[in-house]
Amino acid sequence: MKWGLIGTGNMGTVLVTAFLESNVLSQNDLYITNRSIEKAEAIQHRYTDIHVKENIFELVEEVDTLFLCVKPKDMVNVLEEIKPVLADNQLLVSITSGMSVEEIESIVECQVARMVPSITNYALAGVTLLTFGNRIDPARKELFIKRCQRFSEPIEIEENTIRITSDMVSCGPAFFAFLAENYIHHAAKLTDITTEDATALMEKMFIGFGKLLSENHFTLSELIEKVCVKGGITGVGIAAMEANLGDLFPELVKATHGKFSEDKEMIAKLMEG
């Protein structure tokens, strides 16, 4: 089993860490490349036995599973570039939500899947979202899902929910970190707590919060109910949030779906060209 990554940006690097730290495969079985080869070489400084290939075609020929971790605007060009060297029995896995497996299958002739990872996979936790093309061998699909279970909870989804599920799984950590940073900023601005102390407390709260959910102590609704005593301070805080939340989340969903539509249109034009 040999896996390869084209693209070692933020999520590509997360996947390298998840694959190796979960022992899905050994360093010697991982091949990586990047347009700026220095980024790939920097990863090799940490994992010295992985293979860095400057030639993209040499990388493709070495592996049985290939992860395409490039930006949406580069997807079609890269697919067209590697198409001649892809074998029918290889599995091509895209991490780009904006291009469906059907669209990828219309360009290449190998087996195709899409996996949307999360930065939480870096800690061998969280979810990976999966969709599979029509040509994938059932045994290959089952084996791939089992391997993903080593560093995440793989969930197979339908194409019509790819954007909102990606918002929650992949973008969600950044969204809630942004909210937490704003809370910390105003706590330090309006009270005597320091930013450093507020940050430390918030991080510890998130760790405990995650444990409550992961160990099934409470659902989200039950957690609110348990903490929010009638007439208490938490209740006043919840009321303030309800009064001021406004259209934050509707606008968030509209914004991400709007950008998603732009990416889809751009990819469609590139495919037509």
VENKA-V131546 format. One record per backbone hydrogen bond with DSSP energy under -1.0 kcal/mol. NH is the residue of the N-H (numbers start at 1). CO is the residue of the C=O. Records with the same first field share a line. If there is no record, write none. Layout:
BEGIN
NH=CO / CO
END
This chain:
BEGIN
3=29
4=65
5=31
6=67
7=33
13=9
14=10
15=11
16=12
17=13
18=14
19=15
20=16
21=17
22=18
24=19
25=19
29=26
30=27
31=3
32=51
33=5
39=36
41=37
42=38
43=39
44=40
45=41
46=43
47=43
50=47
51=30
53=32
59=55
60=56
61=57
62=59
64=2
65=2
66=91
67=4
68=93
69=6
74=71
78=74
79=75
80=76
81=77
82=78
83=79
85=82
86=83
90=87
91=64
92=111
93=66
94=113
95=68
104=100
105=101
106=102
107=104
108=104
111=90
113=92
114=131
115=94
116=129
121=118
122=119
123=120
124=121
125=120
128=153
129=116
130=155
131=114
133=112
141=137
142=138
143=139
144=140
145=141
146=142
147=143
148=144
149=145
150=147
151=148
152=148
153=126
155=128
157=130
161=158
162=159
165=161
166=162
167=163
168=164
169=165
170=166
171=166
175=171
176=172
177=173
178=174
179=175
180=176
181=177
182=178
183=179
184=180
185=181
186=182
187=183
188=184
189=185
190=186
191=187
198=194
199=195
200=196
201=197
202=198
203=199
204=200
205=201
206=202
207=203
208=204
209=205
210=206
211=207
212=208
213=209
214=210
215=211
216=213
217=212
223=219
224=220
225=221
226=222
227=223
228=224
229=227
232=229
236=232
237=233
238=234
239=235
240=236
241=237
242=238
243=239
244=240
245=241
248=245
251=247
252=248
253=249
254=250
255=251
256=252
257=253
258=254
259=255
260=256
261=257
262=258
263=259
264=260
265=261
266=262
267=263
268=264
269=265
270=266
271=267
272=268
273=269
END
